Amino acid sequence: MPIEIVCKIKFAEEDAKPKEKEAGDEQSLLGAARGAAAPRDLATFASTSTLHGLGRACGPGPHRLRRTLWALALLTSLAAFLYQAAGLARGYLTRPHLVAMDPAAPAPVAGFPAVTLCNINRFRHSALSDADIFHLANLTGLPPKDRDGHRAAGLRYPEPDMVDILNRTGHQLADMLKSCNFSGHHCSASNFSVVYTRYGKCYTFNADPRSSLPSRAGGMGSGLEIMLDIQQEEYLPIWRETNETSFEAGIRVQIHSQEEPPYIHQLGFGVSPGFQTFVSCQEQRLTYLPQPWGNCRAESELREPELQGYSAYSVSACRLRCEKEAVLQRCHCRMVHMPGNETICPPNIYIECADHTLDSLGGGPEGPCFCPTPCNLTRYGKEISMVRIPNRGSARYLARKYNRNETYIRENFLVLDVFFEALTSEAIEQRAAYGLSALLGDLGGQMGLFIGASILTLVEILDYIYEVSWDRLKRVWRRPKTPLRTSTGGISTLGLQELKEQSPCPSRGHAEGGGASSLLPNHHHPHGPPGGLFEDFAC
C-alpha cells in the first residue's frame, strides 16, 4: 500500500520587509531583535531648543510663507552676529594696551640713585710717559715727546697694560673734587667707587646696592652737591683727529639705579664748566607687559643665569655683553670697561676693536643683538637747569682759596647739584586694554542680542548633532543580513535554491511526465497562511 509522506517547508523571501511589532510576537521572522528608538527629528529639536526663532522656522505647521520669513530672519541675525564676532576677535588679536600713570604717596625715606661722572678727557697729558704715547699713538694721535722720534729698532718698551695706563693717566677724583655734601653732611672721594667706561676711569657715588644712601627730604640741599675742577690744562692737545678725539670740555653724568651698570657714552648728559647745574630727579617705576602684548623680558626669564659680571639683568648690561661678544669675535680680546676674564685688548688695536662695538647693536629682534626691556625697572626722570658761576665776588674768593686765578676758575670749575624733586615716585604701568574676559563678555552680549543664544544653547546643538550622528553610525554597523538557513522553533527554513539542489526527489514536471517516479501528486493545504510563505510538498 503506498504511503504518502508530507514535508512542511517554510521559505524566507529575500525581499521580505521587516516584520513590525505585533502583540504576542516574541521574535521576528528574520530572528533579529528590534533596534533602539530613533533620534528626534529636526522639527522636534527646534520646538524644544532655546535658540530664538529656530522653532518657528523649522517647526511643523501649514504656514510655509511664515516659516520662510522666520528662516530668513534667523539667518540674517546669525550673519550679523558672526560679522560682529569676527571684528571682536580681530580687535583682541591686536593685543591693544594702555599706559596708566599713578603717583605714589609720599614716603618718609627714598633711596638715592647712583651718580656716575666722567671727565670727557680720558688721559692727562702730564701723566703720559713716552712709552704710553708710543703705545697710545693710534688712540690719541699724539707725536712723541722726544724730538728725534721713536726709534722702534733701538727702543724696547715694555708690554702695555691698559688698566695700568688708565689708572695712572686718568683724572684723579681726589684732585678734581673741591667740595662734596650729601643731605647736609660732608663727603669725600672715598664715598665714590672707581668704574671703567668708554671715557676711561670714572667714579660712581652711592654705587653699592647693599648700602644705598637714603634721602630724607626733597628739594635743593637734600641731595648730592659737588664742586669739581675739570683740569683743562691736562687735556690732550689735538695733533690729528681720531675716532676718540673730543673737542668738548666738562664732565659726563649718568643717574641710574645701583643694579644697572653705567652706559654713560650713550645715556649720560653733559655738564659744562662755569655753570652750576641743577638736576631735579623723580623716581619712576615702570611695568611693561610681556608677550603677547609687548616684548619685555618676563620675570620667569629672570630666573635664568644672569649676565656674566652683573648681578641683575638690565638693558645696559645686555648691550655691554653684546659689545663684548662682537669685540671677542673680531679681536679675540675685550676692552677695559667690559666684564669678564678674557685678555684686554692692547692699545694699538683699541680703536679698531672699539669701532665694532657700534656695529654689534641692532635696532630690533632681527638685529645682531636684541636687548629686551625688563618687565619691571626703575629709572629717574630729570629736569635740568643751570646758572653761571662764579660771579665777580666769588671768583676772587675761589681764586684765593684754591690758589688759582679768576680765569682758571671760570674755565674749569663747575657745581653739580642732584636732588629729588619730592619723595614721591611715579608708577607707570602698561595694562591690557582688551583682555579675554572683555572678549567673552562682548561675544555673549552680541550672541544674546542677535540670536538669543548662550553657551548652553551651543551645547544643545552639539548634543543633537551627536545624537543624530551616533544613530546613523549604529545603523551602518548593525545592518542585518538575510540568513540562508535559520531555525525557528521546530520548523526548518530552507532557501528555495538550496531545496532544489539538496532535494532527492525529481522535479514535479519530471515526475508527472515520466510516470516512473514514486513521487505522489502534490497536496495543498487549504488552510495554509496567505502570501505564499508556506507550501506543502509530497515526496
C-alpha positions as CSV (number, residue, x, y, z in Angstrom):
1,M,0.0,0.0,0.0
2,P,1.5,3.3,-1.0
3,I,2.5,5.6,1.8
4,E,2.3,9.4,1.4
5,I,4.9,11.5,3.3
6,V,4.1,15.1,3.8
7,C,7.0,17.6,4.4
8,K,6.2,21.2,5.6
9,I,8.8,23.7,4.4
10,K,9.0,27.5,5.1
11,F,10.7,29.7,2.5
12,A,12.2,33.1,3.6
13,E,11.9,35.6,0.8
14,E,15.0,37.8,0.2
15,D,12.9,40.9,-0.3
16,A,10.6,40.4,2.6
17,K,10.1,43.5,4.7
18,P,11.0,43.6,8.4
19,K,8.0,42.5,10.4
20,E,6.5,45.2,12.6
21,K,5.9,44.7,16.2
22,E,2.7,42.8,17.0
23,A,1.0,41.9,20.2
24,G,2.1,38.4,21.3
25,D,5.1,38.1,18.9
26,E,8.3,37.2,20.7
27,Q,10.6,37.0,17.6
28,S,10.5,38.4,14.1
29,L,10.7,36.1,11.0
30,L,14.3,37.1,10.5
31,G,15.3,36.4,14.0
32,A,16.7,40.0,14.7
33,A,15.8,41.9,17.8
34,R,14.1,45.3,17.5
35,G,16.6,48.3,17.4
36,A,16.8,51.3,19.7
37,A,14.4,54.2,19.4
38,A,15.0,56.6,16.5
39,P,16.5,60.1,17.4
40,R,14.5,63.2,17.4
41,D,13.8,64.8,14.1
42,L,14.7,68.5,13.4
43,A,11.2,69.7,14.0
44,T,11.1,68.2,17.4
45,F,14.5,69.5,18.3
46,A,13.6,73.0,17.0
47,S,10.4,73.1,19.1
48,T,12.4,72.5,22.3
49,S,15.6,74.4,21.5
50,T,16.5,77.7,23.4
51,L,17.8,79.2,20.2
52,H,15.3,82.0,19.4
53,G,13.4,81.7,16.1
54,L,14.5,78.1,15.3
55,G,11.2,76.6,16.5
56,R,9.2,79.0,14.3
57,A,11.5,78.5,11.3
58,C,11.7,74.6,11.4
59,G,8.6,73.7,13.4
60,P,5.5,71.9,11.9
61,G,2.6,73.9,10.5
62,P,0.8,74.7,7.3
63,H,2.1,78.3,7.1
64,R,5.1,77.8,4.7
65,L,5.5,81.6,4.0
66,R,5.6,82.3,7.6
67,R,8.3,79.7,8.3
68,T,10.3,81.1,5.3
69,L,10.3,84.6,6.7
70,W,11.3,83.3,10.1
71,A,14.2,81.4,8.5
72,L,15.4,84.5,6.7
73,A,15.3,86.5,9.9
74,L,17.2,83.8,11.7
75,L,19.9,83.6,9.0
76,T,20.2,87.4,8.9
77,S,20.7,87.6,12.6
78,L,23.2,84.8,12.6
79,A,25.2,86.5,9.8
80,A,25.2,89.8,11.8
81,F,26.4,88.0,14.9
82,L,29.2,86.3,13.0
83,Y,30.3,89.6,11.5
84,Q,30.4,91.3,14.9
85,A,32.2,88.3,16.4
86,A,34.9,88.4,13.8
87,G,35.5,92.1,14.4
88,L,35.8,91.5,18.2
89,A,38.3,88.6,17.6
90,R,40.4,90.8,15.3
91,G,40.5,93.5,17.9
92,Y,41.5,91.1,20.6
93,L,44.3,89.6,18.5
94,T,45.9,93.0,18.0
95,R,46.6,92.9,21.8
96,P,45.9,96.6,22.5
97,H,47.3,98.1,25.7
98,L,47.2,101.4,27.5
99,V,49.6,103.2,29.9
100,A,48.4,104.1,33.3
101,M,50.3,106.6,35.5
102,D,49.7,106.6,39.2
103,P,51.5,108.9,41.6
104,A,52.5,107.1,44.8
105,A,52.0,108.5,48.2
106,P,54.9,110.5,49.7
107,A,57.4,108.3,51.6
108,P,59.4,109.4,54.6
109,V,62.7,108.0,53.0
110,A,63.6,107.4,49.4
111,G,66.7,105.5,48.2
112,F,69.1,107.9,46.5
113,P,70.2,106.8,43.0
114,A,73.7,106.1,41.8
115,V,75.5,109.0,40.2
116,T,78.4,108.3,37.8
117,L,80.6,111.1,36.4
118,C,83.5,111.0,33.9
119,N,85.9,113.7,32.7
120,I,85.5,113.9,29.0
121,N,89.3,114.0,28.7
122,R,90.5,110.4,29.0
123,F,94.2,110.8,29.6
124,R,96.1,113.5,31.5
125,H,98.8,114.9,29.2
126,S,101.4,115.4,32.0
127,A,100.9,111.8,33.2
128,L,101.7,110.2,29.9
129,S,105.2,108.7,29.6
130,D,107.0,108.3,26.3
131,A,106.1,104.6,26.3
132,D,102.5,105.5,26.9
133,I,102.4,107.9,24.0
134,F,104.1,105.3,21.8
135,H,101.5,102.6,22.7
136,L,98.6,105.1,22.6
137,A,99.6,106.7,19.3
138,N,96.6,105.2,17.4
139,L,94.3,106.2,20.2
140,T,95.4,109.8,20.9
141,G,97.1,110.9,17.7
142,L,100.0,112.5,19.7
143,P,103.5,112.8,18.4
144,P,106.4,111.5,20.6
145,K,107.8,113.8,23.3
146,D,111.3,113.2,22.0
147,R,112.1,115.4,19.1
148,D,114.1,112.7,17.4
149,G,111.0,110.5,17.4
150,H,110.6,106.9,18.2
151,R,113.3,104.6,17.1
152,A,111.5,101.3,17.1
153,A,114.6,99.4,16.2
154,G,116.6,100.8,19.1
155,L,113.9,101.1,21.8
156,R,112.2,98.2,23.5
157,Y,109.2,99.4,25.6
158,P,107.5,97.0,28.0
159,E,104.3,95.4,27.0
160,P,101.4,97.9,27.7
161,D,98.8,97.3,30.4
162,M,95.7,99.2,29.5
163,V,94.3,99.0,33.0
164,D,97.5,100.4,34.5
165,I,97.6,103.2,31.8
166,L,94.0,104.3,32.6
167,N,94.6,104.2,36.4
168,R,97.8,106.3,36.1
169,T,96.9,108.7,33.4
170,G,93.2,109.2,34.1
171,H,91.9,112.2,36.1
172,Q,92.0,111.5,39.8
173,L,88.9,112.4,41.7
174,A,91.0,113.5,44.7
175,D,92.4,116.2,42.5
176,M,89.2,117.2,40.8
177,L,86.8,117.2,43.8
178,K,86.9,120.5,45.6
179,S,83.8,120.1,47.8
180,C,81.2,117.4,48.5
181,N,78.0,117.4,50.5
182,F,75.2,114.9,50.8
183,S,72.0,115.8,52.6
184,G,73.9,118.4,54.6
185,H,76.8,116.0,55.5
186,H,80.3,116.2,54.3
187,C,81.5,113.6,51.8
188,S,84.8,112.9,50.1
189,A,86.4,110.9,47.3
190,S,86.3,107.8,49.5
191,N,82.5,107.8,49.0
192,F,83.0,107.2,45.3
193,S,83.8,103.9,43.6
194,V,86.0,103.6,40.5
195,V,84.3,102.3,37.4
196,Y,85.6,102.0,33.8
197,T,83.6,103.2,30.8
198,R,84.3,104.3,27.3
199,Y,85.6,107.5,28.8
200,G,88.2,105.6,30.8
201,K,88.5,106.0,34.5
202,C,85.2,107.2,36.1
203,Y,83.6,107.5,39.5
204,T,80.2,106.4,40.9
205,F,78.6,107.9,44.1
206,N,76.3,105.5,46.1
207,A,77.2,102.5,43.9
208,D,76.7,99.7,46.4
209,P,73.1,98.4,46.4
210,R,73.5,96.7,49.8
211,S,74.3,100.1,51.5
212,S,72.3,102.6,49.5
213,L,72.2,106.0,51.0
214,P,68.7,107.4,51.8
215,S,67.3,110.8,51.0
216,R,65.0,112.1,53.8
217,A,63.7,115.2,52.1
218,G,63.1,116.7,48.7
219,G,64.5,119.9,47.1
220,M,67.9,121.5,46.9
221,G,70.3,120.8,49.7
222,S,68.8,117.4,50.3
223,G,70.8,115.5,47.7
224,L,74.4,115.4,46.3
225,E,76.2,118.7,45.7
226,I,79.8,118.6,44.5
227,M,82.2,121.2,43.1
228,L,84.7,119.9,40.5
229,D,87.8,121.2,38.8
230,I,87.9,119.6,35.3
231,Q,91.6,120.4,34.8
232,Q,91.6,121.7,31.3
233,E,95.3,122.3,31.4
234,E,95.7,118.5,31.4
235,Y,93.6,117.9,28.3
236,L,95.4,116.3,25.4
237,P,96.4,118.6,22.6
238,I,95.0,117.7,19.2
239,W,97.6,117.0,16.5
240,R,95.4,114.9,14.3
241,E,91.8,113.6,14.6
242,T,90.9,110.1,15.6
243,N,87.6,108.4,16.3
244,E,88.3,109.1,20.0
245,T,89.2,112.8,19.6
246,S,87.0,115.1,21.8
247,F,86.6,118.8,21.3
248,E,84.4,119.3,24.5
249,A,85.4,120.4,28.0
250,G,83.4,119.3,31.0
251,I,82.1,116.1,32.5
252,R,79.5,113.4,31.6
253,V,77.0,112.4,34.2
254,Q,74.5,109.5,34.4
255,I,71.9,108.9,37.1
256,H,70.9,105.3,37.3
257,S,69.9,102.5,39.7
258,Q,72.5,100.6,41.6
259,E,71.7,97.3,39.8
260,E,72.4,98.9,36.4
261,P,75.9,99.4,35.1
262,P,76.7,102.9,33.7
263,Y,76.3,103.3,29.9
264,I,77.4,106.8,30.1
265,H,78.7,107.4,26.5
266,Q,75.0,107.0,25.3
267,L,72.8,107.6,28.3
268,G,74.8,110.4,30.1
269,F,74.3,114.2,29.9
270,G,77.0,116.9,29.8
271,V,77.8,119.4,32.5
272,S,79.9,122.5,31.4
273,P,82.4,124.4,33.4
274,G,81.5,127.9,34.5
275,F,77.9,126.8,35.4
276,Q,76.1,125.3,38.4
277,T,73.8,122.6,37.1
278,F,70.6,121.6,39.0
279,V,69.2,118.1,38.3
280,S,65.8,117.6,39.8
281,C,65.0,113.8,39.8
282,Q,61.9,111.8,40.2
283,E,61.8,108.1,40.7
284,Q,59.7,106.2,38.1
285,R,58.8,102.6,38.4
286,L,57.9,101.1,35.1
287,T,56.0,97.9,34.5
288,Y,55.8,96.6,30.9
289,L,53.6,93.8,29.6
290,P,55.2,90.5,28.4
291,Q,54.2,88.5,25.3
292,P,51.8,88.7,23.5
293,W,51.1,92.4,24.4
294,G,54.8,93.5,24.5
295,N,58.4,92.4,24.2
296,C,59.7,92.8,27.7
297,R,61.8,90.2,29.5
298,A,59.4,88.4,31.7
299,E,60.1,87.6,35.4
300,S,60.2,83.9,34.6
301,E,63.2,84.5,32.4
302,L,64.9,86.5,35.1
303,R,65.4,83.2,37.0
304,E,67.8,82.1,34.3
305,P,71.5,82.6,34.9
306,E,72.3,86.3,34.9
307,L,74.7,88.1,32.5
308,Q,78.3,87.3,33.4
309,G,79.7,90.1,35.6
310,Y,76.4,91.6,36.6
311,S,74.1,90.8,39.5
312,A,70.9,91.6,37.6
313,Y,69.6,91.9,34.1
314,S,69.4,95.4,32.6
315,V,69.4,96.8,29.1
316,S,72.8,98.4,29.7
317,A,74.3,95.1,30.9
318,C,72.9,93.4,27.8
319,R,74.4,96.0,25.5
320,L,77.8,95.7,27.1
321,R,77.6,91.9,26.7
322,C,76.8,92.3,23.0
323,E,79.7,94.7,22.6
324,K,82.0,92.3,24.3
325,E,80.9,89.4,22.1
326,A,81.5,91.5,19.0
327,V,85.0,92.5,20.1
328,L,85.8,88.9,21.1
329,Q,84.8,87.7,17.7
330,R,86.8,90.3,15.9
331,C,89.8,90.9,18.1
332,H,89.8,87.9,20.5
333,C,90.1,90.3,23.4
334,R,87.9,92.6,25.5
335,M,88.0,96.3,26.3
336,V,88.6,97.5,29.9
337,H,85.0,98.5,30.6
338,M,83.6,95.1,29.6
339,P,83.2,92.4,32.2
340,G,84.9,89.1,32.1
341,N,88.2,87.4,32.5
342,E,89.4,87.5,28.9
343,T,92.6,89.2,27.8
344,I,92.3,93.0,27.5
345,C,92.9,94.4,24.1
346,P,96.3,96.2,23.6
347,P,96.2,100.0,22.9
348,N,97.4,99.6,19.3
349,I,94.1,97.9,18.2
350,Y,91.9,99.6,20.7
351,I,90.2,102.0,18.2
352,E,89.8,99.2,15.6
353,C,88.1,97.0,18.2
354,A,86.0,99.9,19.6
355,D,84.5,100.5,16.2
356,H,82.9,97.1,16.2
357,T,81.0,97.7,19.4
358,L,78.8,100.1,17.5
359,D,78.0,97.6,14.8
360,S,77.0,94.9,17.4
361,L,73.9,96.7,18.5
362,G,70.7,96.1,16.4
363,G,67.5,98.1,16.4
364,G,65.1,95.2,16.8
365,P,64.6,91.5,17.3
366,E,66.2,90.8,13.9
367,G,69.3,92.8,14.6
368,P,72.7,91.4,15.7
369,C,71.9,92.0,19.3
370,F,68.4,92.5,20.8
371,C,68.2,93.5,24.4
372,P,64.6,93.4,25.6
373,T,63.4,95.8,28.3
374,P,62.8,94.1,31.7
375,C,59.2,94.0,32.6
376,N,60.0,95.8,35.9
377,L,62.6,98.5,36.1
378,T,63.4,101.8,37.9
379,R,64.5,104.9,36.2
380,Y,64.9,108.5,37.1
381,G,63.3,111.4,35.3
382,K,65.4,114.5,35.1
383,E,64.8,118.2,34.8
384,I,68.0,120.1,34.2
385,S,68.6,123.8,34.7
386,M,71.8,125.9,35.2
387,V,73.2,129.2,36.2
388,R,76.5,130.8,35.5
389,I,79.3,130.7,38.2
390,P,81.2,132.3,39.6
391,N,80.1,135.8,40.0
392,R,82.6,138.5,40.3
393,G,82.8,138.4,44.1
394,S,83.0,134.6,44.4
395,A,85.6,134.4,41.6
396,R,88.1,136.4,43.6
397,Y,87.3,134.4,46.7
398,L,87.7,131.0,45.0
399,A,90.9,132.2,43.3
400,R,92.4,132.9,46.7
401,K,91.1,129.8,48.3
402,Y,92.4,127.4,45.7
403,N,95.5,129.4,44.6
404,R,94.2,130.0,41.1
405,N,93.4,133.0,39.0
406,E,89.9,134.1,38.2
407,T,90.1,133.0,34.6
408,Y,91.1,129.5,35.6
409,I,88.1,129.3,38.0
410,R,85.7,130.4,35.3
411,E,87.1,127.9,32.7
412,N,87.5,124.9,35.0
413,F,85.1,125.0,38.0
414,L,81.6,123.6,37.9
415,V,79.0,122.7,40.5
416,L,76.6,119.7,40.2
417,D,73.5,119.6,42.4
418,V,71.4,116.3,42.2
419,F,68.3,116.1,44.3
420,F,64.8,114.6,44.5
421,E,62.0,117.0,43.5
422,A,59.8,115.2,46.1
423,L,59.9,112.0,48.0
424,T,57.3,110.5,45.7
425,S,57.6,108.1,42.9
426,E,55.5,107.6,39.7
427,A,54.2,104.2,38.8
428,I,53.9,103.9,35.0
429,E,52.2,100.6,34.1
430,Q,51.2,99.0,30.8
431,R,47.8,97.3,31.1
432,A,45.9,95.2,28.6
433,A,43.2,97.3,27.1
434,Y,41.1,94.4,25.9
435,G,41.5,91.0,27.7
436,L,39.9,87.6,27.4
437,S,37.2,88.4,29.9
438,A,36.1,91.5,28.0
439,L,36.1,89.5,24.7
440,L,33.9,86.8,26.2
441,G,31.5,89.5,27.6
442,D,31.2,91.2,24.3
443,L,30.6,87.9,22.5
444,G,27.9,86.9,24.9
445,G,26.2,90.3,24.5
446,Q,26.3,90.1,20.7
447,M,25.1,86.5,20.8
448,G,22.2,87.4,23.1
449,L,21.3,90.4,21.0
450,F,21.1,88.8,17.6
451,I,20.2,85.2,18.1
452,G,19.2,85.0,21.8
453,A,21.7,82.2,22.5
454,S,24.2,81.3,25.2
455,I,26.8,78.7,25.9
456,L,24.2,76.2,26.9
457,T,22.4,76.7,23.5
458,L,25.6,75.7,21.7
459,V,25.8,72.6,24.0
460,E,22.2,71.7,23.0
461,I,23.1,72.0,19.2
462,L,26.2,69.8,19.7
463,D,24.2,67.3,21.7
464,Y,21.6,67.0,18.9
465,I,24.4,66.6,16.2
466,Y,26.0,63.9,18.3
467,E,22.7,62.1,18.8
468,V,21.9,62.0,15.0
469,S,25.5,61.0,14.0
470,W,25.6,58.2,16.6
471,D,22.3,56.8,15.4
472,R,23.4,56.7,11.8
473,L,26.7,55.1,12.7
474,K,24.9,52.4,14.7
475,R,22.7,51.7,11.7
476,V,25.7,51.2,9.4
477,W,27.5,49.0,11.9
478,R,24.5,46.8,12.8
479,R,22.7,46.4,9.4
480,P,21.3,42.8,9.4
481,K,22.0,40.2,6.7
482,T,19.3,37.7,5.4
483,P,20.3,34.2,6.5
484,L,20.0,31.3,4.2
485,R,19.1,28.8,7.0
486,T,17.6,29.6,10.3
487,S,15.8,27.6,12.9
488,T,12.6,29.0,14.3
489,G,11.2,26.7,16.9
490,G,10.8,23.2,15.5
491,I,10.4,24.4,11.8
492,S,13.2,24.1,9.3
493,T,13.7,27.0,7.0
494,L,15.4,26.5,3.7
495,G,16.1,28.6,0.7
496,L,14.4,27.7,-2.5
497,Q,17.6,27.2,-4.5
498,E,19.0,25.1,-1.7
499,L,16.0,23.0,-1.6
500,K,16.2,22.3,-5.3
501,E,19.9,21.4,-5.1
502,Q,19.5,19.1,-2.0
503,S,16.2,17.5,-2.7
504,P,16.5,13.8,-3.5
505,C,13.2,13.9,-5.4
506,P,13.0,14.7,-9.0
507,S,11.2,17.8,-10.1
508,R,7.4,17.9,-10.4
509,G,7.5,18.1,-14.1
510,H,9.7,15.1,-14.5
511,A,7.6,13.0,-12.1
512,E,4.4,13.9,-13.8
513,G,5.8,13.4,-17.3
514,G,7.8,10.2,-16.8
515,G,5.4,8.2,-14.7
516,A,8.3,6.1,-13.3
517,S,8.9,8.0,-10.2
518,S,7.4,7.3,-6.9
519,L,6.5,10.9,-6.4
520,L,2.9,11.3,-5.4
521,P,0.9,14.3,-6.6
522,N,1.2,17.4,-4.5
523,H,-1.4,18.1,-1.9
524,H,-2.1,21.7,-1.0
525,H,-3.4,22.6,2.4
526,P,-6.3,24.9,2.0
527,H,-5.8,26.4,5.4
528,G,-2.2,27.5,4.9
529,P,-1.1,31.0,5.6
530,P,-1.6,33.6,2.9
531,G,1.1,35.2,0.8
532,G,2.7,32.1,-0.3
533,L,5.1,31.7,2.5
534,F,4.2,28.1,3.3
535,E,3.7,25.4,0.7
536,D,3.3,21.6,1.2
537,F,5.2,19.1,-0.9
538,A,4.9,15.4,-1.0
539,C,7.8,13.1,-1.8
